[in-house]
Amino acid sequence: MKSHRLLPLVAAGFLLLGLSDTASAQSRVDRNVVYGMYSGTALLLDVHYPAKPNGFGVIFIPGSGWSAPLGYAAPPLKESDQVGMYVPSLTEAGYTVFAITHRATPTFRYPAQLEDAQRAARFVRANATKYGINPTRIGGAGGSSGAHLVSMLGTMGAPGNASDPDPVNRESARLQVIVARAAPLDLLQMTPSSASAALALLLGSRVVEATPKTSVEYKAAWDASPINYVSADSSPFLLIHGDADKTVPFSQSEMMEAALKKAGVPVKLVTVKGGDHGPTFPGATNPPDYKGEMVKWFDVYLRK
């Protein structure tokens, strides 16, 4: 039986009301926690608590094509069906999971989505004691566009600003371990694919083979590509991808795997044979236990 109650929460320096769902005496979800404000608009996340916490946290970003439907009744990203598909595997393993909503197209273009993901990482780190997790070891998991964003957090250097008046912004946005499902990782190598329109909306322009490398359009796609930030300091990556993906080519994960190996970073590519794009890999034949692989990756590389 579910019970609902309003709990006062202090987040990012201001008082807010968070709706807490108690699914049982052993687990709960704190909903609508404000992790930042943008021009007066609240950025929200849900905290999924495990029954037996292991002291580690994972930021989860569902895939959405970096977009969101317009309208007051539109469901938020943090309540995507993908949360119900993947988060229980993590909480059952003891991980505290933070499912976030970020600014989205068509209203907001890149880098708004990345900035919100970075803000969420900083917020979770700043409030690690409150949530009972290790602030130095935070993981990231996501699918498709969400996997793109967590991949950026696992490759980009994103130190905090020590002089920022907001203590949250003084924290690093770097995540220590990444699990990326069907991630767009080199946006310059995404065409032709059915994701071209979503990418054009995200970046504000289309990038094709003939686009000059000196152009603003080319630079925007380069800057938004996680593969271009790979270094020996990158986080360990688990890549999960269907080899029949018609939206995000399977080659995206193959290229990332090669780049990480070259940099000496732990990486594993789990291939879903026959799997197309989507959280359940439609069309897959005898799919591997990709959720189990996700948990195992965090157990090995986040908790050590």
C-alpha positions in Angstrom: 0.0 0.0 0.0 1.3 3.5 -0.8 1.1 6.4 1.5 1.8 10.0 0.6 2.9 12.8 2.7 4.6 16.2 2.4 8.1 16.3 3.8 10.1 19.5 4.2 13.4 19.3 2.3 16.3 21.8 2.2 18.0 21.8 -1.1 20.4 24.1 -2.9 20.0 26.7 -0.2 16.2 27.1 -0.2 13.3 25.4 1.5 11.1 23.2 -0.7 8.4 20.6 -0.3 9.2 17.1 -1.6 6.5 14.5 -2.0 7.6 11.2 -0.5 6.1 7.9 -1.7 6.5 5.0 0.7 6.0 1.8 -1.4 6.8 -0.3 1.7 8.4 0.0 5.0 11.7 -0.9 3.3 11.9 1.7 0.4 10.7 5.0 -0.7 10.9 7.7 -3.3 11.3 11.4 -2.6 9.7 13.2 -5.5 10.1 16.7 -7.0 13.3 17.6 -5.2 14.6 20.9 -6.6 18.2 20.6 -7.6 18.4 24.0 -9.2 16.5 27.0 -10.5 16.8 28.4 -14.0 15.2 31.8 -14.6 12.6 31.0 -12.0 11.9 27.5 -13.3 12.5 24.6 -10.9 14.8 21.7 -12.1 13.5 18.5 -10.5 14.7 15.1 -9.6 13.3 12.1 -7.8 15.4 10.2 -5.2 14.9 6.4 -5.2 16.1 4.9 -2.0 17.1 1.3 -1.6 15.9 -0.9 1.2 19.5 -1.7 2.1 21.7 1.1 1.0 25.3 0.4 0.1 26.4 4.0 0.4 26.8 4.8 -3.3 24.7 6.9 -5.6 23.8 6.8 -9.3 22.4 9.6 -11.5 19.9 8.2 -14.0 18.9 10.1 -17.1 16.3 8.5 -19.4 16.4 8.9 -23.1 14.2 11.4 -24.7 15.9 12.7 -27.9 16.9 15.6 -25.7 13.3 16.8 -26.1 10.1 17.1 -24.0 6.5 17.5 -25.1 5.0 20.9 -24.6 2.0 21.4 -22.3 1.1 21.6 -18.7 0.1 18.0 -18.5 3.2 16.6 -20.1 4.9 14.0 -18.0 8.4 14.9 -16.7 11.4 13.1 -17.9 12.2 11.8 -14.4 8.9 9.8 -14.6 9.8 8.1 -17.9 8.9 4.4 -18.3 12.6 3.8 -18.4 12.9 4.6 -14.7 10.6 1.7 -13.9 12.6 -0.6 -16.3 16.1 0.1 -15.0 16.1 1.8 -11.6 14.7 -1.2 -9.6 17.8 -3.3 -10.6 20.0 -0.6 -9.1 18.0 0.0 -5.9 17.7 -3.7 -5.2 21.5 -3.8 -5.4 21.7 -1.0 -2.8 22.3 2.0 -4.9 20.5 5.3 -4.2 19.3 6.6 -7.6 18.6 10.2 -8.7 16.4 10.3 -11.7 16.4 13.8 -13.2 14.5 16.1 -15.5 16.5 18.5 -17.6 15.7 21.4 -19.9 14.8 20.1 -23.3 14.2 21.0 -27.0 12.3 22.5 -28.7 12.4 25.2 -26.0 16.0 24.9 -25.0 19.0 24.0 -27.2 22.4 22.6 -26.2 24.2 23.2 -23.9 21.2 23.6 -21.6 20.8 19.9 -21.3 24.4 19.3 -20.3 24.4 22.3 -17.9 21.4 20.7 -16.1 23.1 17.3 -15.9 26.2 19.0 -14.5 24.0 20.9 -12.0 22.4 17.6 -10.9 25.8 16.0 -10.3 26.9 19.0 -8.3 23.7 19.0 -6.2 23.9 15.3 -5.4 27.6 15.6 -4.4 26.9 18.7 -2.3 24.1 16.8 -0.5 25.9 13.4 -0.2 25.8 13.4 3.5 22.0 13.9 3.5 21.5 11.1 1.1 24.0 8.8 2.8 26.3 8.3 -0.2 30.0 8.7 -1.0 30.6 12.2 -2.6 33.8 11.1 -4.3 32.2 8.0 -6.0 29.0 8.8 -8.0 27.9 6.9 -11.0 25.9 7.8 -14.1 23.5 5.7 -16.2 21.3 6.5 -19.1 19.9 5.6 -22.4 20.2 7.3 -25.8 20.2 11.1 -25.2 20.5 10.4 -21.5 23.4 8.2 -22.2 25.0 11.0 -24.2 24.7 13.3 -21.2 26.1 10.9 -18.6 28.9 10.1 -21.1 29.8 13.8 -21.1 29.9 13.8 -17.3 32.3 10.8 -17.5 34.7 12.4 -19.9 34.6 16.2 -19.6 36.6 17.9 -16.9 33.9 19.8 -14.9 35.5 21.2 -11.7 33.5 23.5 -9.5 34.0 27.2 -9.1 35.5 27.8 -5.7 34.4 31.4 -5.7 30.8 30.8 -6.7 28.3 32.2 -4.1 26.2 29.0 -4.5 27.9 26.2 -2.6 26.4 23.6 -5.0 28.3 25.2 -7.9 31.6 24.8 -6.1 31.3 21.0 -6.5 32.7 18.9 -9.4 30.2 17.6 -12.0 32.4 14.7 -12.9 30.9 11.2 -12.5 33.2 8.3 -11.7 31.6 5.4 -13.5 29.3 5.4 -16.6 26.8 3.0 -18.0 25.6 4.2 -21.4 22.9 2.4 -23.5 22.8 3.2 -27.2 24.6 6.5 -26.7 25.3 9.1 -29.4 29.0 9.6 -28.7 30.4 11.3 -31.9 27.7 13.6 -33.2 29.8 14.3 -36.3 29.4 10.6 -37.3 25.6 10.3 -36.7 24.4 10.9 -40.3 22.6 9.4 -42.0 20.3 8.2 -39.2 16.8 8.7 -38.0 18.3 10.8 -35.2 19.3 13.6 -37.6 16.2 15.8 -36.9 16.7 15.5 -33.1 20.3 16.4 -33.4 19.5 19.4 -35.6 17.0 20.6 -33.1 19.5 20.1 -30.2 22.4 21.9 -31.9 20.4 24.5 -33.9 21.8 23.3 -37.2 22.5 20.2 -39.3 26.1 18.9 -39.8 26.8 16.9 -42.9 30.0 15.6 -44.5 30.5 18.8 -46.5 30.2 21.1 -43.4 33.4 23.0 -43.1 35.5 22.1 -40.0 35.9 25.8 -39.4 32.2 26.5 -39.2 30.2 27.3 -36.1 28.0 24.3 -36.9 30.9 21.8 -37.0 32.4 23.2 -33.8 29.0 22.9 -32.0 28.7 19.2 -32.9 32.4 18.6 -32.0 32.0 20.3 -28.6 28.9 18.1 -27.8 30.6 14.8 -28.6 31.8 12.8 -25.6 34.3 10.9 -27.7 36.3 14.1 -28.1 37.0 14.4 -24.4 38.3 10.8 -23.9 41.6 10.7 -22.0 43.4 8.5 -19.5 41.3 10.3 -16.8 38.0 9.3 -18.2 35.7 7.1 -16.1 35.2 3.4 -16.7 32.5 2.8 -19.3 30.0 0.1 -19.8 28.5 0.5 -23.3 25.3 -1.4 -24.2 24.1 -1.3 -27.7 21.9 -3.2 -30.2 23.7 -4.1 -33.4 20.5 -3.4 -35.5 20.0 0.1 -34.1 18.6 2.3 -36.8 18.5 5.5 -34.7 22.0 5.6 -33.1 24.4 3.5 -35.2 26.1 0.6 -33.4 29.4 2.0 -34.6 29.0 4.8 -32.1 29.7 2.4 -29.3 32.4 0.6 -31.3 34.3 3.9 -31.8 34.0 4.8 -28.1 35.2 1.4 -27.1 38.3 1.8 -29.3 38.9 5.4 -28.0 38.7 4.3 -24.4 40.9 1.3 -24.9 43.5 3.5 -26.6 43.5 5.8 -23.6 43.9 2.8 -21.2 40.4 3.3 -19.6 38.4 0.2 -18.5 35.6 -0.4 -21.0 33.2 -3.1 -22.0 30.8 -3.2 -24.9 27.8 -5.5 -24.5 26.3 -6.2 -27.9 22.6 -7.0 -28.1 22.2 -9.1 -31.2 19.4 -8.0 -33.5 18.4 -5.2 -31.0 17.0 -1.9 -32.4 16.9 1.4 -30.6 14.9 1.5 -27.4 15.1 0.6 -23.7 14.0 -3.0 -24.4 16.1 -3.5 -27.6 13.2 -4.4 -29.9 13.9 -7.3 -32.2 16.7 -8.7 -30.1 17.4 -12.4 -30.2 18.5 -14.0 -27.0 19.5 -10.7 -25.4 22.1 -10.7 -22.6 21.3 -9.8 -19.1 22.1 -6.1 -19.7 20.6 -4.9 -16.5 22.7 -7.4 -14.6 25.7 -6.2 -16.5 24.9 -2.6 -15.4 24.8 -3.6 -11.7 27.9 -5.7 -12.0 29.8 -2.7 -13.6 28.9 -0.4 -10.8 29.7 -3.1 -8.2 33.2 -3.5 -9.7 34.2 0.0 -10.6 32.1 2.3 -8.4 32.3 0.5 -5.0 36.0 -0.4 -5.1 
